[in-house]
Amino acid sequence: DNQRVRIQTEMEHYPFDNNQQLLDLIPDQGGQPIRAMIATTWRSGSTFLGDILLSHPATFYHYEPLINYQIRQIRDQSPWATKAVKAIDNLFHCDYSDLGNFLDYAQVHLEALSHNERLWSHCYGSNKRYCYNPDFLSQFCSLFPFQSMKTVRLRLNLTRQILQDPSLNVQVLLLIRDPRGTLQSRKHRTWCPGKSDCDQPENLCRDLVSDYHSARELKKLFPDRLRVVRYEDFCQNIRTNAESLLAFFGFKMHPRVSYFIESHTHSDRGGVSSTFRDSKNAPYHWRS
């Protein structure tokens, strides 16, 4: 009930399209939410883009839904591929009933849910137990008209099933980055060295090539539902590019989003996972 009030407040004066109303987008009321998915790999700029979407009003953020697979890439020949795609489908439908492994992992690793600010703001004291309860999570998720997701473990060809699902109507962004910048950034993470899917250049480059061919094929099948963006290009003019990207997803350049961009793109603050960055230079730190 508290969150329903928050959503109503966030959505006051929202510029809906074509006589649309808030109830038309809320799953809990039988509506069809607007769904956005960022597909990429580790250390390629997705935390920043994910947080831009999170700054949008009334957005439920599915942060790295395959995080319990740890440092693995899930490709079409992977034994985990079917379960991984099913997990993403379930989350976009706000169905947590079959996500026991994810919730078990989340109880030990807070980052699995803490990036979802609208959920985590309720997860304190005695309330915290609800945040790992599948019934509560399913109901809570179903309140939100906007659903965003970023995944760094699922290769693009496996999103075909997600794009084909008419009940989802999801928009997918493939985010890519110069592999030299990605690998340099990964060197500073304790979880990467020694993991072949993370620290081996040939695996990263093979995945980039695979994603390129998958993108060409999927663009033919879903020309209005898939977009490819290079992180370096995006950062050259964040305001303009963010507005274009939000329009692609069906989101708006709302004052909340504008404030986030203005406050996060002019100076470096925080650690390596911080999204406070001198945005034009951030993609090129690896050069020095």
Buried (B, 14 or more C-beta within 10 A) or exposed (E): EEBEEBBEEBBEEBEEEEEBEBEBBBBBEEBEBBBBBBBBBBBBBBBBBBBBBBBBBBBBBBBBBBBBBEBBBBBEEBEBBEBBBEBBBBBBBBBBEEBEEBBEBBEEEEEBBBBBBBBBEBBEEEEEEBBBEBEBBBBBBBBBBBBBBBBBBBBBBBBBBBBEBEEBBBBBBBBBBBBEBBBBBBEEBEEBEEBEBBBEEEBBEBBBEBBBEBBEBBBEEBEEBBBBBBBBEBBEEBBEBBBBBBEBBBBBBBEBBBEBBEEBBEEEEEEEEEBBBEBBEBBEEBEE
